[in-house]
Each structure stands twice: as C-alpha cells, then as structure tokens.
Amino acid sequence: MRVLTFTSLYPNSHEPRRGIFVKSRMTYFDQIAGTARKVIAPVQYFPLLGLNPQSRFHGYNQVPKEEIQDDIPVYHPRYMTLPGTHIINAAKAMASAAEKIIPAIYPADETFDLIDGHYLYPDGIAAYKLAKKYDKPLILTARGSDVNFWLEQPTHRRDILAALAYASTIICVSAALKDRLIQHGIPESKITVIMNGVDRTIFKAAAQTKSGGEYLLSVGNLVPLKGHEYILRAFAQLSDELSGQLPEEKLMIIGSGALAGSLQQLTRQLNIADKVTFLPDIAHEQLPGYYQKAKGTILMSSMEGMPNVVLESLACGTPVIAANVGGIPEVVTKDNGILLPERTTEALTAALTSALQCKWDRRQIAADMAYLDWQETARKLHHCFANAL
C-alpha cells in the first residue's frame, strides 16, 4: 500500500510542532507491514514579505525543500500567496506546486496507490485535484475549522463539496464534525469517525504532589480562536476571590502566536503578571510533565474538532475545564472535567472555583482514556485505506 500524504499541516525542521497530530497518526501507520509513504507538505511564500526577518514568510523560507523524517521523505514545494486576499487561489497554487515535483518523486514506473489528504481547505481541494488528475482514490480527513468555518464560506463551499464528493471516504476526528458534514448533504455512508490518539508511552498519569498539582495550565496557539483573554480575566477574578490564601494560585500558558505581546500586557493591566508564566512552544515529548503537574487544563476555544490538548491532558490524569464546543463533550464528563454552560469569563471563573475544590481521581481519569491509542487509530486508518483500494 503506497500512500501519498498531502497537507500543509505537517512538521518541518523550522516548525517541529506544526501539525504534529497528523504526523503522529501517520507515524504509527508507517509501522504497519506492507505500507510505504511519502509526504508533500506545501509551504507558502511571498517574495517581498520573505525579506522581512519579522515576517512569518521569512520563517517559511527557512524550511528545506526536502527532508527525511523517521525514514519518510517529506517534500516542501513552495506556492505563492497574497496574504489577506483571494487574488491567488490557494488550492490551485498548492496543487500546481505539487504537480511540478511529483514526476521527480515518483520516477519511471513508481507511483502511489491513494492520496491521504488532511484539512479540507485549501489542502483538501488541492489533494482532490491531484487525485483526479492521477485517477487515484482520495481519503480526506476533516479536523475542525475546515468544517466549522471554511465550509460555511460561500466562496469556498462549492470546491470543498466537490472534493468531498470525489473522496472515497471522509474521516472525521469527532462525531460533531460528522454531524456537521451530514447537515451539508454528505452521505453518512461516506463518513467514518477516527478519533486522534495519544502516545501512551509518555502521556500517562504520574505521582502527584499532595495538592494535586502546582498550577492551572493552558496549552495552545496564542490566537483569538483559543480565547486566552477569557482565561486571563477569569484567573484574575479567581485570584481576587482567593486573595490572602496561601499558596496563591498560578497559571501557566504554553504556546506562541500573534497575541503574545497583548496577552502579556493584559496580565499587567489585571495585576496578575507575577502569577502567570508564558512559555513558548516546547518539544511535544516534554508536554506530559507539564500536564502531570497541573491542577487542571483550560481550553476556551470558540471552535474545535477534537483537540489533542484535551486528550493528552486526560491521558495524564489531569482534569479539563473547557468551552462546550466541537467534539470536546464527547470525551469530557463530570468525572474528568467541567464543560462550561457558556463561553464567558464569569462561567469560566465559576468552573475554575469548582474544579479547584473537587477531589479528582487522577489515576482513574487516565485509566478511562486508555482506549485513546495511536496504534489503534493507525489500525482503523489502514482498514479505511484498504477498503478504498
């Protein structure tokens, strides 16, 4: 079974945590006998912005054109974009960039059996164009905002639906995404739910301190979607309510993004700067230690598919306090966390107060998530691919 994985959500030497959930799933797939795989992970470029060291496009220029990751060849062809505009069709540009290198990747009689496409727009549309050109089966994986946001945009809906119509199977990482696709007219028979897994060798419960943890934790990109402002304002209210109690509550935020500066400024305005620690992106294998030492993991996203932050936290036995969106209610229950009745600062403050008072059975939380295993995810994926062929 020769698979071509196509997605811009894939790690590279410059961004080692980019799309780590895609690589994790496929790395376990690669361990199945009789499989072979190559990856095309296109990278944006824009000539003028690439010259500015402060621009993200300058960083993209540092990504190698080709690299080997765990014995899998990964190619990063460039495609031009004009930020903030639709002048250039990103999906067509992606597909064109891939078409230029495929003859070199698959010389002579070598070819691929199917395309494994991740994220519906623009990646999924580009994968569809390639699959149609080479007359190969296409498996698409929907992951969250591609359904919750992009499929709702009239400009892109028709092309996304065309890609979904061509696909042999559509994988959703949560039942909530499956339901949304059915609402858009996709036949239920074409959709299967394969939830993300976790690496059970490192994401597991550990011996805890007597207090059950050292800090509250948030892990995620510092972008508006993730709702860190709610977290900071709720934490400030919580700190006021607990004023004078020792030890004081602490908050740790792990992630990077465009809002880093403004969020740090907000901590100063709220007089909690001495209680909040910001850490930039850290190596994925280091995350378990942070989850294990946390009193609870907070996620205030406005939309999600099935966030690995939630799965990893629960696998480590750490309760989750989260907005009730996407697939989160499929795994967060009264026994392992709190789902907010509404996405507000007040609701989060109340939930944090309750969570800190609760006597969580952290080892039971971790044990109940034992079914989340990348090996099982890979087995289901292989079965899905075999059916498509």
N, C-alpha and C positions, 0 to 999 in steps of 0.2 A: 504494500500500500504506500504509494508515493504521494505525499501531501505537500502542497504549496500554501503556507500560511501567509495571508496578506492583511496587513494592518499597520497603521501608523502608531498604534499603541503597543510598542514593544521596546524593551530596554536597549540602550546602546552604551558605549563606553563613556559618553558625556552625561547621559541621564540614566544611570543604572537602575532607578526605581520606576522609570516610565513604563506603564502597562505591565507591571510585574505580575499581575494576576493572570494575564494572557500567557506569559512565558511559563509561569508555574504550572498551569494546566497542561501546556504542550510539552513541557519537560518530562512530566510523568507519562504522557502519551508516547514520547520517544523511547521509553523503556520497554514498550510492548514489542515483542518479537515480530518481525516481518514488516516493520514500518520504517520509512525513510522520509525526511522532511527538509525543506528549505524555506527560508523566510524572506519575503520582500516587505520591508518596513520603510515606506517613503518618508522623506524629510522635507519640510518647507524651506524655501529660500526666497529672499527678496534682495536683489543686489545692493541697493543703497543702504537699507537698514542693516544689512550684514556687515557694513563697515563700522557701525557704531558699537563699541565694546559694551555699552549698557543695554543693547537690544538683545532680545531673545534670539533674533535671527543670527546674531554674531555667535551665540552659543550653538545654534544649529549647524553653523559652518564647521564646527569642531568635530562633528560626528563623522566617522570614517565612512567611505563609500562601501566598504565590505569588512566584515569581521567574523570570527568564529566564536560561537558561544556554546559551550558544552558539546563540542563536536558538530554543531549545527551551523551551516553557513547562513549568515544574515546579511542582506543587501539593503543599502540605504540610498536609492536613487533620489535625486532632487526634483521637486516640482514647484513651479513658481506660484506665489500667491500675492494678492494685493490686500493687505490687512484692512478689515473694516468695510470691504466692498464685495460685490458679487460679479465684478467685471470678468474675473477668471473663474471658470467652472472648476472647482477644486477636484471633483470626482474625475472629470475628464483629464485634468492635468496629472493626477495620480496614476490613472490607467496608462496614459501616454508614457510617463516616466518608466513604468514597469515594462511596458511593451518593448522599450528600447534595450533593456538588459536581459530579457527572457531568452533570446537566442544564444547569448553567451552563457547563461546559467544552465540551460538545457541544450547542449550542442548535439549535433548529429541525430541519432535515434532516441536520445534520452528525452523523457517527458515527465509530466506529473499526471496523477490519476484524478485528483479533485482539488478544488480550492477551498481553503478554510479561511473564511473572512470574518473579521471581528469589528463590531461597531458599524451601524447601518449607514451613517452619513459622516463624511463623504466616502469613507473606506469601503463600506458595503456596496455602494453603487459602482465604485471602481472595480471591486472584485467581480461584480456581476458582468461588467463589460469585458473583463479578461476571460471569465468562464465562458461567456457566449462566443467570443472570438475563437477560443481554442476548443469549443464544443466539449466542455468538461462539466461534471456535476459541481454544484456550489452549495456549501454549508455556511449559513450566516449565523453569527451569534449576536443577539441584542443584549446590551449591557446596562442601559439606564436612560440617560438623557437623549440617546439616539431615538428612543421611542417616546419618552415623556416630553421632549422638546422639539427635536428636528422633524419628527413625523407629523407634528402639528403645524409646521410651517408650510403654507401653500406653495411656496417657491420650490420646495424640495420633495413634497409629499409624493408627487407622481413618479419621480425617479426612484424613490425608496420603495414604493409599492411595486414598481416594475422589477426591481431586484428581488424583492420578497416573492413575487410570483414565479420568478425563474428558479429560485433556490429549491433544492430537493428537500431540505429540512431547515427549519429555523430553530435555533437553540435560544432559550431564554434563561437567564440566571435566577429568575424568580417567577412565581406563579402570577404575581401582579403584572409583570411585563407581558406574560402570555395573555392575560385577560385584556390588556390594552390593545394588543395586536388583533385579537378576535373582534374587538369593537371596531377596528379599522377594516374588517372584512376578510382577514386572513383565515383560511380554513383551520380549524383546530387540529385536524389530522396532520397538518404540516409542521406543527409546533411541538417541541418537547422541552421540558424544563430540566436542565442540568445545573444544579447549584455549584458555585465555586467551592473549593475545598480549602483546607489549611494544611500546612506541613506539621503533622502530628509529632514529629521528632523534636521540634523546638517550641511550637505553640501548645503549651501544656501547663497544668497547674504546678505551682511550686510552693514550698513552705512560706507562709506569710508571717508578717510581723503581728504582734498582739493586737494592734489597732486595725488590722485587716488591710493596711495599705498606707502609703505615705502622702499621696496627693490625688487630686482629681486629674483626669487625663483627657486630652482631645488630640486626635491624630487625623490630619487631612490637609489638603492644599489650602493656603490662605487666600481664598477667593470668595466672592459674595455667596455663591451657591451653598457653601458649607456653614454659613451662619455663625461665624465666630463672635460677631458682635453680641448676639444673644448670650453666648456663653460668658463673655466678659462682664456684661451687665448683670446677669444672674449671679455670677460669682461675687460681684461687688455687693449685691443685695444680701447674699448669704453671709458674706464677711461681716456686714453691718449687724445682721441678726445674731451672729456668734461672737460679736466683739467682746473682748475681755476673757474669752475662753482660751485655755492653753492645752495642747499646742494649737496654733492658728492653722486654718485650712490653707493648702497650697494648690495651685493649678499649674499643670504643665501642658504646653501646646507644642506638638511636633508637626512641622510642616513648613513649607515656604510658598511664596506667591506674591502677587501684586499688592495685597493688602497688608504685608508685613509691617511696613512703617506706620500706617494709620492705626493698626491694631495695637501696636506698642504705644503709640501716642494716646490711645483711648485708655490704656491701663494707667497712664499718668494722670489723665483727667479724672479717672474714677478712684484715684489714690490706692491702687492695688498693685502698682508696679513691683513692689518688693515681695509680693506674694505669687507673682506669675513668672514662669520661666518659659522662654521661647527657645526651641531647638530647631535648627534647620533639618532638612531631610537626613535621615540616618540610614545606615545599611539595614536592609529588611531583616537579616538574621539577628540584629540587635533589638528589634522591637519587642520580642517576648519578655525580656527583662523589665521593660517599662510597663507593659500591661500587668505583669505579675505584682509589681509594687504599687499599682494604682488602686484607689478605693472604688473607682468607677470610671468608665469611659463614656464621654459625652459626644453625641453626634446630633447636630442641629441642621442638617441639610434640608433644602427645600424640595429636592427630588433625589431619588436613588434607584438603582436596580436592586442589587444585593451587595451592599458594601462589605468588603473584606475586613475593614476595621471592626465591624460588629462581630463577624465570625471569629476573627483572631482573638479579640478580647474575651469572648465567651469560651473559646477553647482554652484560654489561660485561666479560666475560672473567675474572671473579673466582670461584674455586672455592667449592664449598658443602660444609659439614660438617653433616649433618642426621640426625635420627632417621628410621628407615626406616618411615614411615607414609604412608597415603593414596597420592596419585599421585606423591610425590617420587621413588621409584625408577624412574618412567617417564622421568625426564629426567636424574637424577644418575647418573653412571657412574664407573668407575675413572679415566677420563681428565679428568673435570671436578670431582671431589669425592670425598667419603667418606661412605658410609652406615653408621651405627652398627649393630653387631650387637645391641645392646640400649640402651634409654634409661636410662643410668646416668651418674653423674659420672665413674666410672672409664673407661667406654667413650669418653666424650667427651674426657677428658684424653689418652688414647692416640691418638685420632683427630687431635686438635689437634697433638700432637707429630709425628705422621706428616705432616700437612698442611704444617707449617712447614718440614719437611725436604725436601718434594717440589719438584721444578723444574717447575712448571706452565707449560704453553704457553698463556698467557692469550689470545693472539690467535686461536689455534685453538679455544679454548673458546668465544669469542664467535662465531667463524665457524660453528661447528657448530650454533648456536642461531638461525641466520638464518631458519629456517622459522617461527619464532615472530613473527608479524607481525599486528598488529590488522586490517590491511586484508584479509588472507586470512581471519581469523576472521570479519570482517563479511560477506565474500562467502559463506562457508558458512552463516552465520546467515540471510542473505537467501534463500538457496536453501531452507533449512528452513522459513522463513515462507511462501514461495511454494508449497511442497508442501502446507502446512497449509490454504492458501486454495484 
